Amino acid sequence: MSKATTSRKAKKPEALGPGTPVERLFAVLTLASKMGMISAADVVYMLDLPRPTAHRMIATLEELRFLQKMPVKGKYAVAPKLVALATSILGSTIVYAPIQTLLTGLAQKTGETCGLAVMSSGEVEYIASVMGQSPLTLQFQAGQKTPLHSTSSGQVFLAGLSEDELSKFLDSGPWEPLTPKTITEPKAMKEKLRKVRADGYASNESEYIVGVVGAAVPIHGADDQVVAALTISAPRSRRTLEEVHAMVPILKTYAERMRRSIARR
């Protein structure tokens, strides 16, 4: 084997090997979730599968509506059906109960509306929330979706992307302004995400809804990817952005408790 070939092989993740058809299907889905978009060539190289097998796996997953074709020729991405399945699993009783308990504790401690969100088909989707105790409060229903660029939770997800993935998102700008304070330009968004990465949280003042302040912190999975965001929101008439910033350490503490709770399931 040549040195060039040896070097190329060394860059691969752990090879899947023969495996079973089910293991191969899950390996392809895992690869798609990590890379954002995949092609048959990616499956061949990254998973050590024969080309006919790679094409067959992708065709099967597309037929099942777990993968969908993308505008880029030969590329596929995770489809909404699979995202919905993942959200349902995360929201199932065995996982949801301790999460809801922690959310309730956080809302009681802060007095504000707290929520748990995941990234779903290029948007933020809230899968659980608990309202604050004040008469003047906010409500985010489970299943509600919001844009990535205009929310603190969305900016947490964007900050967790790889440089290649982030570049692709930035190339999709400028974005729709939902309020006068919405960040719409890629250059300004890149600068804010640099700060989010450095601080370990994102904050937001009237970028999504005028008069609403909020913050979000990431919840990381076993591979250190951002799998969810823990958020807090409040009316600007009752909380300043500085007061929300002061709650971030509490938010991070509860995010770590949720991470451990999810990891044990």
Buried (B, 14 or more C-beta within 10 A) or exposed (E): EEEEEEEEEEEEEEEBEEBEEEEBBEBBBBBBBBBBBBBBEBBBBBBBBEEEBBBBBBEBBBEEEBBBEBEEEEBBBBBEEBBEEBBEEBBEEEBBEBBBEBBBBBBEBBBBBBBBBBBBBBBBBBBBBBBBEBEEBBEBEBEBEBBBBBBBBBBBBBBBBEEEBBEBBBEEBBBEEBBEEBBBEBEEBBEBBEEBBEBEBBBBBBBBBEEBBBBBBBBBEEEEEBBBBBBBBBBBEBBEBEEBBEBBEBBBEBBBBBBEBBEEE
